[in-house]
Amino acid sequence: MTAIVHASNLTKIFNGTVKAVDHVSFEVEKGEILGFLGPNGAGKTTTLNMLSTLLRSTSGAATVNGYDILKESDAVRRSIGFVFQDPTLDIELTGIENLDFHGRIYGLKRDVREQRIEEMLEVVQLTDRADDFVKTYSGGMKRRLEIARGLLHYPPVLFLDEPTLGLDPQTRRAIWEHIQRLNRDKNVTIILTTHYTEEADYLCNRILIIDFGKIVALDTPDKLKARLEGDVVSLTFKDPAAIAKTRPLLEKKDWIRRVDIVSGVNNQAAMSRMMQMMRRMPGAGGMGGMMPGLSPANAGGGGKMPKHVEQMLAQGMVGANGQHGHNGGPKCLNLLVDDGGHRIPEIVKLVDGTGTVLESVELHKPTLDDVFLSVTGRNIRDERGSFMETVRRRRIIRHARGQRVRG
Amino acid sequence: MVQPLSGQAIYVILLRELKRYWRAKARIIASVAQSLFFLATFGLGLGGFIGGFGGITYLSYLAPGIIGMGLLFGSVFSGVSVIFDRQFGFLKEMLVAPVSRTSIVLGKILGGAVTASIQGIILMTVAGLMGAFTPTPTLVMGAVAAVGVMLLITAGFVGLGVAIGSVLNDFHAFQLLATFVMWPLFILSGVFFPVDVAPFPVQVAILFDPLFYGVELLRWCLLGAGTPLLGPFGWLTALGVLVGFTAVMVGIGTYLFSRAQV
């Protein structure tokens, strides 16, 4: 195996002070799928933008497909395909015209271009909608068209920035299948960013966990999870004050390996189960994504909203996610326990003894969420991006979901 | 920094601008109609009141200026559309492609110049049908020369638009742009009255309006070299000023676009 992407001490400092990416070094093997996992603002997109020459690094070096990102930027750009987080299609053109533009600007000859366009439309199953204007596409169709476009020039490396952000479960599943097929059949090395742990777990050969611009872990999903041997027991209390009372007691037990405080709603176990169920769902993938309008085209789909409404929405979202804010602190503890099932009665007895009231107890095998929590000390689902970031994401998600198919 | 140019990239971006222009039929009709309203109300209405001067009708005098207006508005907005490209993300698709930013911006400027000039040709034809220009054998040559002048004018103003669009980050500034940049350029281009009837300060302002030289050249092409309504300069001076303006604007637009953040 040889490395196709090589980064050493890659650093980006914005405005002289903000270290978005801080001395990041890693290698990506030819043919692998590497996932950057991290919360909003961790530095995932900034790293990708540097590797793709869109952004100049402050210091450090990197090569992509053997070319230096600073000195050979044209060769780097010829070697990569990039599917951006925000939509970047020309919606006034048809699907085919968007691909044709791409093929021409990458200098593909007419016959090659036509054959590739046909092939790629086939791959993302958009052949029958190719001559429709992109403005009539659903969010999932747009995403697939962007992926087709990113691959048109047969790049050895494909960057996918949050490929399934804001998509409904069926479409997400379909996109995952496309990504895997491309990786397998076309031998494309794929580097993606995500803040969905299920996505990283399902898709990636290796996961790079990044937080505050630094790499905190880099390994295969299985090995990452194996770091947390045992079971995770999640305790949710009625009262935040219970954390302080029970935590020291729990930490004293030698069969409890770790005690992590979980901020926000402790729903990651439920989420993981949902995702697992979804994977097993027959017919959920493949054609599922082909059914436009399947996603709930909910509020905000009907065009532009006044700015203040948008802001209120965004604030509402911050409020909903930042639950730890108004109830006086976190109410959940995650315990890493050997043989968790048998220890639950003991744990409950111990907690009862302190006079605190438990709301629920859950037991599950460690997921990447737990790994993330253990290496960063925080729950990945916490929104901690800036206010503007939240507004922007809100817009992307709404954009992806809200497009109804006309006619 | 010298960046390699790609003819293919320039051509593709030009092609995209043409496609988008051709599809926005409502916009073509609206902007042509707007210019025609001016031509009809001022040229025929006000013109009937004024009569003519210098041996030609007021409609004839007005027509090149109204064409200039169409060119100005069409080209500046076309240039400013880099804001939309950025807002709707398509700019990233162009910037991540293995072509220089200079190629991209030149394609954009060429595309804007061609589409705005098509607008100008439509206006020129309609004005001709309204009887603004005396049909002579030289008019055909004049019209061809006028198309060349149109491309020159529009390239300059698309450059200006691109420069503005690269610096401004949202389209709320559009209204300001229209009021404080485009209307003064239009009003001071000598469209409604000859320079020498204006008060001295206005005359000076007119001489600093690049569109004035464009309109002068269009008049010279379409009304004939003998028309006594030209400003203080001959056609060669006007052409020189216009070429200089266009070169500078394309340069500034290219520079600002190249260093703009995505």
Chai-1 contact restraints between the chains, C-beta under 6 A:
chainA,res_idxA,chainB,res_idxB,connection_type,confidence,min_distance_angstrom,max_distance_angstrom,comment,restraint_id
A,S52,B,V96,contact,1.0,0.0,6.0,A-B,restraint_1
A,D74,B,P98,contact,1.0,0.0,6.0,A-B,restraint_2
A,R77,B,P98,contact,1.0,0.0,6.0,A-B,restraint_3
A,R78,B,P98,contact,1.0,0.0,6.0,A-B,restraint_4
A,F82,B,V96,contact,1.0,0.0,6.0,A-B,restraint_5
A,F84,B,K92,contact,1.0,0.0,6.0,A-B,restraint_6
A,D86,B,G89,contact,1.0,0.0,6.0,A-B,restraint_7
A,P87,B,G89,contact,1.0,0.0,6.0,A-B,restraint_8
A,T88,B,G89,contact,1.0,0.0,6.0,A-B,restraint_9
A,T88,B,F90,contact,1.0,0.0,6.0,A-B,restraint_10
A,T88,B,K92,contact,1.0,0.0,6.0,A-B,restraint_11
A,T88,B,E93,contact,1.0,0.0,6.0,A-B,restraint_12
A,D90,B,F90,contact,1.0,0.0,6.0,A-B,restraint_13
A,E92,B,R20,contact,1.0,0.0,6.0,A-B,restraint_14
A,F101,B,V12,contact,1.0,0.0,6.0,A-B,restraint_15
A,F101,B,R16,contact,1.0,0.0,6.0,A-B,restraint_16
A,R104,B,V12,contact,1.0,0.0,6.0,A-B,restraint_17
A,I105,B,A9,contact,1.0,0.0,6.0,A-B,restraint_18
A,I105,B,V12,contact,1.0,0.0,6.0,A-B,restraint_19
A,I105,B,A97,contact,1.0,0.0,6.0,A-B,restraint_20
A,G107,B,Q8,contact,1.0,0.0,6.0,A-B,restraint_21
